[in-house]
């Protein structure tokens, strides 16, 4: 069995195959970006719904 390369070596080899990253054209954490935007949207919508409910009840 051949010795397994270290994590850093495997990343370096993969990056060498892909070439250098271009500034601003790559977002490496797409799922994190999606979750961040979805969370912000849910918070804003929740606040708007709560505001409408409070206004309907006559509270402010």
C-alpha positions as a Python dict, from the first residue, in 0.01 Angstrom:
ca = {
    (1, 'X'): (0, 0, 0),
    (2, 'X'): (142, 340, -95),
    (3, 'X'): (158, 612, 170),
    (4, 'X'): (-125, 860, 141),
    (5, 'X'): (-36, 1222, 64),
    (6, 'X'): (-109, 1484, 324),
    (7, 'X'): (-417, 1698, 299),
    (8, 'X'): (-208, 2006, 212),
    (9, 'X'): (-28, 1821, -69),
    (10, 'X'): (-356, 1705, -222),
    (11, 'X'): (-498, 2058, -210),
    (12, 'X'): (-181, 2201, -365),
    (13, 'X'): (-194, 1949, -651),
    (14, 'X'): (-559, 2020, -718),
    (15, 'X'): (-499, 2395, -714),
    (16, 'X'): (-203, 2356, -952),
    (17, 'X'): (-430, 2173, -1199),
    (18, 'X'): (-699, 2441, -1177),
    (19, 'X'): (-462, 2736, -1208),
    (20, 'X'): (-471, 3060, -1013),
    (21, 'X'): (-803, 3199, -892),
    (22, 'X'): (-923, 3520, -1052),
    (23, 'X'): (-1008, 3802, -814),
    (24, 'X'): (-1382, 3841, -767),
    (25, 'X'): (-1487, 3564, -1006),
    (26, 'X'): (-1491, 3271, -763),
    (27, 'X'): (-1703, 3229, -452),
    (28, 'X'): (-1573, 2913, -289),
    (29, 'X'): (-1855, 2874, -39),
    (30, 'X'): (-2169, 2879, -252),
    (31, 'X'): (-2387, 2691, -2),
    (32, 'X'): (-2281, 2927, 277),
    (33, 'X'): (-2368, 3224, 56),
    (34, 'X'): (-2712, 3074, -12),
    (35, 'X'): (-2777, 3012, 358),
    (36, 'X'): (-2665, 3363, 452),
    (37, 'X'): (-2896, 3527, 198),
    (38, 'X'): (-3186, 3295, 287),
    (39, 'X'): (-3143, 3373, 658),
    (40, 'X'): (-3140, 3748, 594),
    (41, 'X'): (-3455, 3720, 379),
    (42, 'X'): (-3634, 3513, 645),
    (43, 'X'): (-3545, 3761, 920),
    (44, 'X'): (-3668, 4057, 715),
    (45, 'X'): (-3991, 3879, 620),
    (46, 'X'): (-4047, 3775, 982),
    (47, 'X'): (-4009, 4133, 1099),
    (48, 'X'): (-4249, 4258, 832),
    (49, 'X'): (-4510, 3996, 922),
    (50, 'X'): (-4477, 4082, 1292),
    (51, 'X'): (-4513, 4452, 1212),
    (52, 'X'): (-4829, 4393, 1007),
    (53, 'X'): (-4979, 4178, 1285),
    (54, 'X'): (-4899, 4439, 1549),
    (55, 'X'): (-5047, 4717, 1334),
    (56, 'X'): (-5365, 4510, 1281),
    (57, 'X'): (-5396, 4463, 1659),
    (58, 'X'): (-5353, 4834, 1717),
    (59, 'X'): (-5015, 4806, 1889),
    (60, 'X'): (-4721, 5026, 1799),
}
